[in-house]
Amino acid sequence: MAVNDPAAISSAEFFDRARARLRFDIPPGLTDPDEIPASGDRGTDRMLAILSREQPIRPAAVLIPVIDRPEPTVLLTQRSAHLNDHAGQISFPGGKIDAADASPLDAALREAEEEVGLTRPFVDPIGYLDLYGTSFGFRILPTVAKVKPGFDLRINAAEVDDAFEVPLAFLMNPANHQLHSKEFRGVERFYYAMPYNERYIWGATAGILRVLYERIFTP
């Protein structure tokens, strides 16, 4: 198998690569409207530039909880159907960064505990991924973390309908990264989707997972 084949890399190798490639440096674009997160797609970059002039930046943080099982999994949530933003969608634990949060990492850990009861003793933070911008004006800073098995989840029904695990090897396999498109003010923009069984993972969540793949599994 190829060296960068996710199915050929052990749990320990994944976390070693993540620690070697990720840091806790906070990008200025998290709060600076003049710094536009680069998506790699011209249409999306143009959309983000337009939105940054039209609405306030909404700094947010999410946790990418990679569970250290013999075959690692990623913990995802399905957001409650009544929420104002991204209702019913597949997401990472996370949300907006509050003034009381010491850092984006602190916000991600707080939200994970509030949403699904994932407590901090089980979470070993590794580092931040690249900043990710969305069409709702959010600037999301994801934290990759190694999660020790043995936790008991407590779902907060006010925010989350369900929490579930997806094999990391599936999410990191580029063959499962479907590329879709839609129009935004006359410009075509692209987004990823990664359907898994009955779960439709798409939009920002799939886009962030694609960034994780590119950071960890490409030279």
N, C-alpha and C positions, 0 to 999 in steps of 0.2 A: 504493500500500500504506500501511497505517497506520504511524505513526512507531514504534510499539512492536512491530511485526511482526518477530520474530527473523530471518526469512528476508530482510528488507529492510535489516538492519543489517550493516555490514561488520565484519571482524575488528578493525580499528582502533577502530571505534566501540564495539564490545563492551568492549574493554579500557579505553577512555577512560571509559566509564560505570562500569565496575567500580572503577577508581581513584578516581572522584569519589564513589562511594557506600560504599566499604568502608574500614575502618580496622583497626589492630592493637590495639585495646583489648580486654583479656581480661575477659569477663563474670564477675562474682562467683559466678554459679550453676555455674561449672565445678567448684567444690569446696565450695560452701556448700549443704547439704541444705535449707535454708529458702528458697532461691531456686529455684523450679520453672520450667524452660524452658517458655515459652508456645508451644503448637503451633497454636493457632487452632481446635482441635477440643476441645470440652468433655469428651468421653469420654476422649480421650488425656490431657488435662491432669489429669483425675481419676486415671487410671492412674498417671501419673508421680508425683503427690502421694502415692499409696498406697505405691508402690515406694520412694520416698525415705525413708519411715518404717520400711521392712522390711529394707532391704539397703544396704550401703555404696555410696556414689557411686563410679563407675569413670570417672575423667577420661580422655578419649581425644581424639585429633586425627587428621584425615584431610586429604589433599591433593586438591583438585579441579584436576587438570592439564588446562588448556585449551590445546590445541596450536595454535600460530599458523600454520595452513595457509591457503591461499586460501579454503577453506571450513573454518572451525575445527572441531575435534573434541575430545571429552573422552575421556581415557584411563581405562578402568575395568578391574577385575580380577575374575576368578572365583576365589573362595576355595577352598582345598583341601577335599576331601570329608571328611577325617579330623579337622578342627579341632573344638574344643569349642564355639566360638561361631560362629554363622552359617555353618556348613559348607556349601560348595557355592554360596553366594549371590554375586550380583553386588555388588561393593563398590568403594569408592575405596581407593587405597593409604593405609594408616594403621593405627593401633592405639593401645594404651594409652600414656599419657604416663608416662615413667620419671622417677625422681628426678634422674637425670643430665641430663635434657633441660633446656636453658636456657629454653624456652618451648614453647607448643603448636605454634608454627611449626617450631621445631627438631625436635620429635617427628614432625611430619608429613613433613618433609624426610628425616629419618633412616629412617622406615618406608618411604617411597617408594624410597629407595636399597636398603634391605635386601630389600624384596619383589620389585621388578621391575628394579632396577639403574638407575633414573632418577637420574642424578647432578646435583648442585647447580648446576654451571655452566650447565645447560640450563634451570634453573627461576628465574623471576622472580616472587617472591611479591607479591601485590597487596593482600590484606587478609582479615580473618576474616568469615565469614557469622555468622548468629545461632546461638546454642547450640542443639543438638538433642538431646533426650532419647529413650532407647529403653527397651523393655520388659525389657531385660537389665540395666538400671541404669547403662548408659553415658551419660555426658554428653559429646557429641561437639562439638568446635569445628573446623569446616571452614576450611581456608585455600584461597582461590582463587588460582591461579597461572597466569601466562603461560609456556608451555613452547616453547622454540625447537626446531624440527625438526632431525633429524640425530642424535638419540640412538640408542644401541643398547641394547635391553632385555636383561636377564639375569634370567630368571624363577627365583625361589626356590621350588622344588617343595615345600618343607616348609610353605609358607604359601599359595602361589598355584598354581592349575592353568593359568591362562591370563590374558593381558592383551590388550585389544582397544580399538578406538576407535569411538565413536558420534558422528555429526554433531551439533554443538552446536545447529543449527537444529531438528533433530528433538526433542532433549531440552527445548528451550526453547519448543516449540509446545504451548500448553495443550490443543490438540485431542488430543494424545497422552498426556495426563495422566488416566489412568483412576482413578476414586475407588472403592475397595472398602471393605468394613467387616467387622468381627468383634466378638464380644462379649467383654468383660473384666469378670468379676464382676457380671454383670447390666447392664452399661452398654455400649451400642454405641459403638465407636470406629472412626474412618475412617483409611485409609492409601492412599497413591498406588502405582500400578503403571504402568510405561512399557515394555511389551513392544516389543522391537526385533529383527526377524527371529527367530532362534532363541533370543535372549537375553531372559530375563524379569527386568527391572529392577523391584524393588519394595521395600517397607519403608523402612528408614532411607535407603538410597541414593536412591530415588525421592523421598522426602520432602525430603531436602537439595537435590536438583535443583529441586524445586518452590520451595523457599525462594530459590534462586539466581534462578529466573525472576521471582519477586515482587520481589526487590531490584533487579534490573537492568532488567526490561522493564515494570514498572508505575510509574506516577507516584509 
